[in-house]
């Protein structure tokens, strides 16, 4: 059993907004707390993670959104199974189901943001395969979590409203990458729908 926690406190200020209707300048205090629990039971492991992302000092004219606030949200709650050397000696295959964060491939198309005060979460299935000599291939079918609250008053008040996922938004695909395919260069092929 592994438990961990982290708190990030950050002051943000902007002067000379580029966005129309955002006012000239603004400053807020952004606090992100993450509580993580992992239980490793051999071939199965269980994980949960709560994000508590809040912003203080946001005035009604400030452009504050669900990208800044996601108070007390269970972003990750999943089971992960280790399928061993399913693709031959030296390979490693695992499957994860439930709520999770991930960034397949080079993270250019899909990523769980670490700089922003909130993160992107997904609910679904992720299968990851790796072979020796640097080949990796994650395949996934997920429903993106839509952060709540998403109304201006709820965001300003740091309201607790559980995220929504549904079949109205689906994300699926796969990546195949080979490290050091051409000298030190990595080649990556992807399909995302």
HELIX and SHEET records of a PDB file:
HELIX    1   1 UNK A  152  UNK A  156  1                                   5    
SHEET    1   A 9 UNK A   2  UNK A  15  0                                        
SHEET    2   A 9 UNK A  25  UNK A  41 -1                                        
SHEET    3   A 9 UNK A  44  UNK A  56 -1                                        
SHEET    4   A 9 UNK A  70  UNK A  84 -1                                        
SHEET    5   A 9 UNK A  92  UNK A 100 -1                                        
SHEET    6   A 9 UNK A 122  UNK A 131 -1                                        
SHEET    7   A 9 UNK A 135  UNK A 144 -1                                        
SHEET    8   A 9 UNK A 171  UNK A 182 -1                                        
SHEET    9   A 9 UNK A 185  UNK A 192 -1                                        
END                                                                             
